[in-house]
Amino acid sequence: MTGVQTCALPICFRDGSTVLMNLTDMGDDERKRLVDFASGLVFGHHGTIERVTSKVFLLSPANITVSSEVKTAAAEASFFNQS
């Protein structure tokens, strides 16, 4: 996977980037709030949100289609833990 960067969730998504959101190290309440926020963000921009693993989500803008191979690679990679 190339082009991986860290940026603020709403800014990257609004600018048309696909965002991989790893919530592994968050508490249940924080995780729920962030998923609710991300869901509203995705809805407002006509994108999609998909669960990659139980605590990792993929946010894709409306004009982006992510293949199942990329989703599998993201789920198996360890780079997306940005805590």
N, C-alpha and C positions, 0 to 999 in steps of 0.2 A: 504494500500500500504506500503510495507516494503522496506528497503534499500534505502531510499531517502537521497540524499546528494547533496551538492553544489560543483561544480567544473567548470573549464573553459570549455566552450562549445566544442571547437575542440578536446581537450584532452580526455574528457569523451567519446565523440562519436567515436573518433579514437580507443579508447581502448575497444570498443564494448558495451558501455552502451547506453541505451535508454535515450534520453534527452527531457525533457518537457520545452519548451521555452515560458515564459510568457512575452509578450510585452505590457501589459496593460498600464503601466506608462510611455511609451516612446512616443515621438513625431512621427508624420507621416514619416518624412524623415529618422529618426534613425531606425524606425521599418522597413521601406522598405530596407534600407541597410543591416540590420541584417537578414532579410528573404532572401535577395539575397545571402548573405554570406553563410547562412545555406543551401540554395538550392545547391550551388556549393559544399559545404562540403559533403552533402548527395549524390550528383551525383558522386563525385570522389570516394566515398567509396561504391557505389552501394546500398545505403540504400533507405529509403522512408521518405518523409516529409508529414505530414497530419495536416490539420487544425482541432483543437479540439473545439475551439470557435473562434470568430472573431479575437482575438488577442493572442491566445495560440496555439502553434504548437508542434507536437510530432515528433521527429526525431528518427527513428529506424534503426539500422544497418541491413545489408542484412540478417543476420542469426536470426533475432528476429521478431516474429509475436505478435502483441499486440491485445488482444481481445477487442471487443466493450464494454464490461463491464468495463474494465480497463480505456478505453478512457472516458467513461461516468463518472466514479469515479474521474478521473483527472480533468475533466471539472467542477465538482461540488465542489472539494476540494479547500480550501483556502491556503494550505501550499505552493503552488508553486510560490507565489509572493515573489521573492527574492530581491526586491528593498530596 
